[in-house]
Amino acid sequence: MKKHAIFCLLYLISGFLHLTAQTQFITRNGKATFFSRAPLENIEASNQQVLSILDTQKGEIAVSMLMKAFKFEKALMEEHFNENYVESAKYPKASFKGVIKNLNAINFTKDGKYTANVQGEINIHGKSKLITTTGTVTIKEHKITIDSKFNLTVKDFEIKIPKLLIDNIAETVEVTLHLAYEPHKP
Amino acid sequence: MTSINSKFILLTLLIFFLGSISLKAQDDLLKELDKEQDTQKDFVSATFKGTRLINGHSVETKKKKELDFLISHRFGTLNSGFDDLFGLDASNIRLALEYGVTDFINLGVGRSSFEKNYDGFLKVRVLRQSQGAKSMPISLTAFASVVIKTLKSTDPEADESFSDRMFYSYQLLLARKFNERLSLQLMPTLIHRNQVPAQTLDNDIFALGVGGRFKFTKRMSLNLEYYYQFNDIIQGVNQNVLAIGIDIETGGHVFQLQFTNAQAMIEKGFIAETTGDFFEGDIHFGFNISRTFQLGKSSKKTKAINNE
């Protein structure tokens, strides 16, 4: 019986650990777009292969994407984006790691729309920056979706725009994120 | 009793095992994402800035629905002296249009003032250098062109038929981008001319080109290109062609400035008919300017929309 007691205990512990793991949600096809409005041309690009993990218990969120997966309207823009601006060969990924500051205000088990205040570190072009932004968390039939829109200043990430092209590329670009999560089964 | 007991132990172990896996996964969310990403294949892009290395083609092709307008000039030789302002008075030009039928198939047409040549070519990307799963060490592009020479012969007796004026060039372009700065290319070449200027000359010319670029800033690179010819050189008729140039890229334009001993800007000309000797000062200054127009949405974008 002693043995049984030990196994029961192990069972309980492992079960508990297993349950906590259920609080992780993942997306492999999140969408990120950026929009640059400049006097000569508007540039828009979108990435449909954004990876993200959300831990609803700890309130942690991580986002990662390959810069090369951004698709542009013009093939040449895409080449210049990768070659001259974000230097994708040297810095292949952009990432974000942050926490939801008002985790208590969000009930992940109840349908509804919640505003999440997110604070974290964004890394683009090998440079990190602390940002605070908001996102809309939508819970519908146990599905979690996060939408966010924020502005990034190109200069903050040491991405240089030549003077000659200052009318083609905006100094501040608008970033939109759409992440629809599924339960993460490791 | 024992069988129930062992099943219970097995189940417990299994659940505990699963539990410990989940525990591991919680370490660092970003690291967890890295694991998801590493399996993706990554194609190498921009081995060269333009579709030309200097005189000859590079492995690069225009993307789908891109139209490239290419203006090339070669001036007279530098050793022609001050009277000709080091060759600036004598100039020949080639105007060309190149179009991306797909990302991998390009068609082009051109007209050179030199010998009043009309040329058409087909360029097909066969292999793309890539990293990651099933990586490929090199890029390979196949090139074929037809040239029709329309300059009338100076000999009034000569009776050249249409086919006598035709030339064919075939190239395999093999390139590797070693790093962000250095790319090298090999170009085995076959040129066939239906008619040769003298009977002792071969109709088929074999040549091997080597070249490369070294990027010294993000938008500028130093290029070198050399074609070694296996036929006519032996007979002392022609010279091997050497070219040294600089690429400057500004948005939709690529400017290429070069010094070369070739006067022609098409393969059959600069590989098989160059007579100037680079080291004797028979050097032509020249430039290529390319302007790319996007005639519709690029293929990738359309695909992305369809996926939605």
Interface residues (C-beta under 8 A of the other chain):
Chain A: H4 F7 L10 Y11 I13 S14 G15 F16 L17 H18 T20 A21 Q24 I26 R28 S46 Q48 Q49 L51 S52 I53 D55 E60 I61 A62 V63 S64 L66 K68 K71 F72 E73 K74 A75 L76 E78 E79 H80 N82 E83 N84 E87 A89 K90 P92 K93 S95 K97 P162 L164 L165 N168 H184 P186
Chain B: F8 I9 T12 I15 F16 F17 L18 G19 S20 I21 S22 L23 K24 A25 Q26 L29 L30 E32 L33 D34 E36 Q37 Q40 D42 S45 A46 K63 K64 E66 D103 E180 K218 R219 E249 T250 G251 G252 T292 Q294 K297 S298 K300 K301 A304 N307 E308
